[in-house]
């Protein structure tokens, strides 16, 4: 039962239920909005995480190039003069590529081995869609210093068959594809690559 004092002071209504202050009402509404917002954020985060894991996470390797040995590689003007005496290894890289960075010890070893030869069988050229200065700095930061004709920039559609980085195309003096490697190479593949270049 509501006493006169409780009714007159506004602490209870006629039915006897406690009255809520304006602050309590506002806090209740705010709590409901926060609950809804938390649910929306949780669901959105879950969807984003599923998308990243399913589609955007890096592959263990680049996709193989869409070209077969024996095909003639159409070289853009900037690469036409980079041929070695016998064969050229075009190494497609990108500075933000995780597997390119992991492959740098192999590339460093290849460059050192080839530059130590009196007449190397293979010329190595690093190719990227990034500016030459970016590629040169990226290589230098990984301990690789090259001559100016060993780094080249290409447009986005000049090698459409190269579908990921890192990719290595070994071509002869007529720009015929001899072999191709893609992604981070295991020890056996790295050994085969070295034998092909030396």
N, C-alpha and C positions, 0 to 999 in steps of 0.2 A: 504494500500500500504506500502511496506517495504522501509524504508529510507536506504540510503547508510550507514549511521552510524550504524543502527541496524544490517544490514547484515554483515558489516565488523567486528563489535564487537562480532558477534556470538549469539546475543540475539534472532534473528529470522532467520528461514530458508528462502529459496527462495519463498515458498508458503505463507510466512507471519505468520505461526504458531509459537508461542514461543518455543524456544528450551529448553529442560530439561537438567539440569546438570547431571553428572554421579551419584551424591549423590541422586538426586531426583529419578532417574531411579531405583537405588538400593533400596531406601526406598519403592518405589511402589511395587517392587517384594517381598520385605520382608513383606509388609503388606498383599499381596495376600497369601504368605505362612502361615502367622500367622492366617489369616481367615480360611484357609483349616485346619490347625492344631487345631484351636478352635472348628471347626465343628466336627472333628474326636473325640476329647476329650469329647465333649458334648454327642455325640452319644454313645461312649464307656461307659461313666459314667451312662447314662440312661439305657443301657443294663445291666450293673453290678448291678444297683439299683433294676431293675426288678427281676434279678436272686436272689438277697439277699432276697427280700420281698417274692418271690414265693417259694424258695427252702431252703435257709439257715437260715431264721429267726427261733428262737426257738419256739417250739410248746408250747402250754399252759400246756401240760403234756407229760410224756413219753408214748410211745406206750405200751399197755398191754403186759405182758409176754405171750409167745406162749406156755403155759402149763396150764392144767386144774387141779383143786383140785382133789385129789385122785391119781395123778401120783406120781411115785417115782422119787425123784430128785437124780441124780447121783452126789455125792459129790466128789470133788477131794481130794487127800490125805491130803492136808493142812487144809481142813474143816471137815474131817471125825471125828476128835476128839473134835470138838467144841460143840457137842450136849449138850443141857441142859437136866435136869432130865426128863422133860415132852415134852417141845417143844423149838424150836430155831427160832428166827426171824433173817433172813439174810437180812441186809439192804445194797443194792447195791448203792454206791455213787461214785462221781468223783469230785475232788477239783474244777474244772472249771465249774461245773454244776450250773447254775443259780437257778434252782428249788431245788437242794440239799441244797444250802445256805439258801433259803427261808424256807426250811423244818427243819432247825436246831433247832429252838425253840421246835418243836414237839419232835424231837429225844432227845434233852436235857431233856425234861420232862419225856420221856419214860425211859431213862437211870436212872434218879434220882428216879423215882417211883420203878423201878425193884431193884435197889441197896438198897433201903430202906426196902425191904422185907426180912424177916428172911429166908424163903425158897421160892425164886421166882419161879413162874410157868414157866417162859420163860427166856431163855438166849438170849441176843441180841448180834449179831456179825455184824460188819461193813465190807463189802466186796468191794474191788476195784481192778481194773487192774493196779493201780499205786503202787509204792513201799510202803511197810508198813509205813516207816518213813514219807512219804508224807501224807498218810491218817491220821496217828497219829497227825501230825502237823496241818492238816486241821481241825480235830476234836477239838484239843486243842484250836485252834484260835476261835472256836465257843463254848468254855466252856464245852467240853465233854472230860473227862479223863476216859480211860478204862484199864482193865487188858490186858496183852499181847495176851491172847487167844480170845480176843473179836475184833481183827482186823486181816483181812486176805487179802492176795493178790492172784488173780487168773489170769490165762492166758486168752487171747482174745477169745478162743473157748471153754472154760470150762463150760460156761453157755449160750449156743447159744439162748436159749429161752428167756433170759432177753434182751430186745431190747431197753432199755433206762434207764436213771437214773433220779430220784431215783426210785427204785423198792424194795419192801419188800416181801419176801417169808417167810411164816410161815410154818415150817415143824415139824412133830412129831419126836419121838425118832427113828423111822424107816426110816426117810427121806421122808416120804409121805407128799406131799403138802396139807396143810389144807386150806390156803387162800393166796391170793396175792393182793397187792396194788401197784399202780404205779403212778408216778407223784407227784405233789404237792397236798396234800389232803385237801379237804374242811373240815369245822368243823364237819359235820356229819360223814364223812369217818374217820377222826382222832379219833372221839369218839368210833366208831366201832373197830378201830385198837386197841385202849387202852383196851377196854373190852376184846378183844381176847387175849391180851398178859398178862393181870393181873390175 
